[in-house]
Amino acid sequence: MERKHPLNVGEGCWRSLSSWEVPVNSNLEPRDIESAKDLAQRLGLPVSKVALLTRALTHRSYVNEHVDAQEDNERLEFLGDAVLDFVVGAWVYHRFPEMPEGDLTKVRSAYVCNEQLAVFARKFDLGRAMRLGRGELNSGGRDRDGLLGSTFEAVIGALYLEAGLGAAEKFVHPLLAEAREKILEGLEDPKSEFQEWTQAEKMGTPRYKVVGSSGPDHAKVYEVDVSIGDKVLGRGSGSSKQAAERAAAADALKKLNLL
């Protein structure tokens, strides 16, 4: 839902913006950084210790270039990763009571993979608040999946330390509900399906090879071939090597009339 006016957050209360679209300021200069205080107000985060949230937004490249920055976000990233694993795992367990353990694991993994966490981060325009060194900024770090996903984890870690597990759940749960259909649609893994078929046919294990790449570092597209022996059976492209491999496996399954 589009919001044209800022949210007024009363003292002692907060609201998750997880189901809202956050407007992006297209006039933002590449080197401008949204403060942690402004980010907390924009997203309605119950964070009073601005220093903790500032640390969550600070990449080690920034620390290397600024003597006033005392610590990067890697420890908070570690904590946030663990918090997300639990929050997502518990949510999936309760939302899909008939789903077997193997599929529950796949769904949780799809939610907490870096590509999906980057989607969550972009929803909140988190890149504008990330504190990055010059090299990372110049190479498009504010829109790179790896940095966005890691920063999102660090923010969750800071939220957990500041306001507890309940606050983290309140912030994350709407994101999970919104992405549910997309996650379920992607539950099938073409790589596993293709390998199961090749092994059943006694053809051996598929081999994946990167045959090309294009685009800038922050938006690179990889092209991958999948082959059995010397025969290429499929080709696919994607924003990561893993995504390109899945696309190649799906292409092979289609050509074999198995998909």
Secondary structure in CASP SS format (residue, H / E / C, confidence):
PFRMAT SS
TARGET T0000
AUTHOR 0000-0000-0000
METHOD secondary structure of the structure
MODEL  1
M C 1.00
E E 1.00
R C 1.00
K C 1.00
H C 1.00
P C 1.00
L C 1.00
N C 1.00
V C 1.00
G C 1.00
E C 1.00
G C 1.00
C C 1.00
W C 1.00
R C 1.00
S C 1.00
L C 1.00
S C 1.00
S C 1.00
W C 1.00
E E 1.00
V C 1.00
P C 1.00
V C 1.00
N C 1.00
S C 1.00
N C 1.00
L C 1.00
E C 1.00
P C 1.00
R C 1.00
D C 1.00
I C 1.00
E C 1.00
S C 1.00
A H 1.00
K H 1.00
D H 1.00
L H 1.00
A H 1.00
Q H 1.00
R H 1.00
L H 1.00
G C 1.00
L C 1.00
P C 1.00
V C 1.00
S C 1.00
K C 1.00
V H 1.00
A H 1.00
L H 1.00
L H 1.00
T H 1.00
R H 1.00
A H 1.00
L C 1.00
T E 1.00
H C 1.00
R H 1.00
S H 1.00
Y H 1.00
V H 1.00
N H 1.00
E H 1.00
H C 1.00
V C 1.00
D C 1.00
A C 1.00
Q C 1.00
E C 1.00
D C 1.00
N C 1.00
E H 1.00
R H 1.00
L H 1.00
E H 1.00
F H 1.00
L H 1.00
G H 1.00
D H 1.00
A H 1.00
V H 1.00
L H 1.00
D H 1.00
F H 1.00
V H 1.00
V H 1.00
G H 1.00
A H 1.00
W H 1.00
V H 1.00
Y H 1.00
H H 1.00
R H 1.00
F C 1.00
P C 1.00
E C 1.00
M C 1.00
P C 1.00
E H 1.00
G H 1.00
D H 1.00
L H 1.00
T H 1.00
K H 1.00
V H 1.00
R H 1.00
S H 1.00
A H 1.00
Y H 1.00
V H 1.00
C C 1.00
N H 1.00
E H 1.00
Q H 1.00
L H 1.00
A H 1.00
V H 1.00
F H 1.00
A H 1.00
R H 1.00
K H 1.00
F C 1.00
D C 1.00
L H 1.00
G H 1.00
R H 1.00
A H 1.00
M C 1.00
R E 1.00
L C 1.00
G C 1.00
R H 1.00
G H 1.00
E H 1.00
L H 1.00
N H 1.00
S C 1.00
G C 1.00
G H 1.00
R H 1.00
D H 1.00
R C 1.00
D H 1.00
G H 1.00
L H 1.00
L H 1.00
G H 1.00
S H 1.00
T H 1.00
F H 1.00
E H 1.00
A H 1.00
V H 1.00
I H 1.00
G H 1.00
A H 1.00
L H 1.00
Y H 1.00
L H 1.00
E H 1.00
A H 1.00
G C 1.00
L H 1.00
G H 1.00
A H 1.00
A H 1.00
E H 1.00
K H 1.00
F H 1.00
V H 1.00
H H 1.00
P H 1.00
L H 1.00
L H 1.00
A H 1.00
E H 1.00
A H 1.00
R H 1.00
E H 1.00
K H 1.00
I H 1.00
L H 1.00
E H 1.00
G C 1.00
L C 1.00
E C 1.00
D C 1.00
P H 1.00
K H 1.00
S H 1.00
E H 1.00
F H 1.00
Q H 1.00
E H 1.00
W H 1.00
T H 1.00
Q H 1.00
A H 1.00
E C 1.00
K C 1.00
M C 1.00
G C 1.00
T C 1.00
P C 1.00
R E 1.00
Y E 1.00
K E 1.00
V E 1.00
V E 1.00
G E 1.00
S E 1.00
S E 1.00
G C 1.00
P C 1.00
D H 1.00
H H 1.00
A H 1.00
K C 1.00
V E 1.00
Y E 1.00
E E 1.00
V E 1.00
D E 1.00
V E 1.00
S E 1.00
I E 1.00
G C 1.00
D C 1.00
K E 1.00
V E 1.00
L E 1.00
G E 1.00
R E 1.00
G E 1.00
S E 1.00
G E 1.00
S C 1.00
S C 1.00
K H 1.00
Q H 1.00
A H 1.00
A H 1.00
E H 1.00
R H 1.00
A H 1.00
A H 1.00
A H 1.00
A H 1.00
D H 1.00
A H 1.00
L H 1.00
K H 1.00
K H 1.00
L C 1.00
N C 1.00
L C 1.00
L C 1.00
END
